[in-house]
Amino acid sequence: MSLSFKKSQAAYEEAKKVIPGGVNSPVRAFKAVGNHPVFIQSGQGAHVTDIDGNELIDYICSWGPLIFGHNDKAVQEAVLSAVQNGTTFGMPTEIETTMAAKIIELIPSIEKVRMVSSGTEATMSALRLARGYTGREKIVKCGGCYHGHADHLLIQAGSGAMTFGVPSSPGVPENIAKETLTATYNDIASFKQLFEAYKDQIAAVIIEPIPGNMGLILPDQGFLEDLRTLTEANGTLLIFDEVISGFRASLGGAQKRFNIMPDLTCLGKIIGGGLPVGAFGGKAEVMDHLAPFGEVYQAGTLSGNPLAMTAGYTTLCELQKRDPYTQLEEKGKQLKEGLEEAAQKHGVPVSINHLGSLLTVFFTDQPVHSYADAQTSSTEAYRIFFESLLAEGIHLPPSQFECWFISTAHQDSDIEATLKAADHAFKAVAEAGQ
Ligand SMILES: *Cc1c(COP(=O)(O)O)cnc(C)c1O
């Protein structure tokens, strides 16, 4: 089987005339896999239908939000019902309070929460709050972690930046970049050095507790605990960016799964149920420094938008009701084991990281615990693998350094079809001498 994507190719040519690079977010452009993107017509469950009429098994799931797959009935019905009342008011609605209470119920460390419209806004706002609260200016992030595209966070930012070979971006002023210090994920000594060198100057450490933007990396035993102890001892706020891990690592995020309480948490993706939403929350004592009663300014015309709140709230309630985590973990494991077997059969070295419904196949012969380990992967092997799978109707993320997202809608038959195509794809990688 080899699918044709002629209409997508033509649509991409048209898009490039009016949209920079033809896309509204860089990784969608397939630049890292040397091809043109697939244009989507519709989605249902674990499948998307593209404009050429191909039905593809989707492991992007909108980069994480769609934990129930596309067009989930409960979410769709709730949004259709909410839209009858109007789409936005810029005045308070009760669904915002209901949503906040649900987040507080689910995420252990959050006592108060403010809604925004993207993950980028959540991390940007959390850092301003941390700086305003501590009166300090420097922040620490890890190389390879992505926290959205705000200036001070676009430093060694993984994913897009990694595959595009741009460590930071033109347009980020040096004066801002120099306030961002970088440490190494899973290496507590690298944090200790920064705390010694910049004593009493570090407002916050922001980290993906389970990084998903250099491919999936898991925390080594004790690493997050040590980071909690270190930040607390230095009067520095610990910010967990759970935009991916929230409601995916567990219903209470990575913090619940590993039982480590950050001071602030950033959320996004799943929390919007497929609409544009982000949130940041934490201790009431810190959150109360926000305007209007506090002095740290933060705002948004569409923040807490009733349609987005409805989609998000319905998703969180459905997660509670359906409790899909054991089932998702099992599906992920099935996929990982099947992929490992297929790779081994064709003598292709891979290292597969998996947690719950997240998975990355690194084309390297060493275990991947860090950004440096991830960078030993063969992006050429990934490109061949990706292309071979797409030709058979399996849509992976178009970059080595991303997570595959599994949803509750992925059936055994989808996983079987994926493994069958992967067998051919690993063979193609082996034949290319990768
Ligand atoms: C996607 C992502 C963001 C940014 O969220 P946007 O909604 O794309 O702005 C921030 N942090 C992490 C960990 C993410 O994966």
The ligand as an SDF file (V2000), in Angstrom:
LIG
                    3D

 15 15  0  0  0  0  0  0  0  0999 V2000
    2.7480   22.5300   24.0760 C   0  0  0  0  0  0  0  0  0  0  0  0
    3.5310   22.9390   25.2660 C   0  0  0  0  0  0  0  0  0  0  0  0
    3.5670   24.2700   25.7050 C   0  0  0  0  0  0  0  0  0  0  0  0
    2.9730   25.3950   24.9180 C   0  0  0  0  0  0  0  0  0  0  0  0
    1.6060   25.3120   24.8200 O   0  0  0  0  0  0  0  0  0  0  0  0
    0.8740   26.1360   23.6080 P   0  0  0  0  0  0  0  0  0  0  0  0
   -0.5590   25.9170   23.8900 O   0  0  0  0  0  0  0  0  0  0  0  0
    1.3680   25.4960   22.3570 O   0  0  0  0  0  0  0  0  0  0  0  0
    1.2940   27.5420   23.7320 O   0  0  0  0  0  0  0  0  0  0  0  0
    4.2170   24.5480   26.8900 C   0  0  0  0  0  0  0  0  0  0  0  0
    4.8000   23.5740   27.6080 N   0  0  0  0  0  0  0  0  0  0  0  0
    4.7990   22.2940   27.2090 C   0  0  0  0  0  0  0  0  0  0  0  0
    5.4370   21.2610   28.0670 C   0  0  0  0  0  0  0  0  0  0  0  0
    4.1800   21.9360   26.0230 C   0  0  0  0  0  0  0  0  0  0  0  0
    4.2270   20.6740   25.6060 O   0  0  0  0  0  0  0  0  0  0  0  0
  1  2  1  0
  2  3  1  0
  2 14  2  0
  3  4  1  0
  3 10  2  0
  4  5  1  0
  5  6  1  0
  6  7  2  0
  6  8  1  0
  6  9  1  0
 10 11  1  0
 11 12  2  0
 12 13  1  0
 12 14  1  0
 14 15  1  0
M  END
$$$$
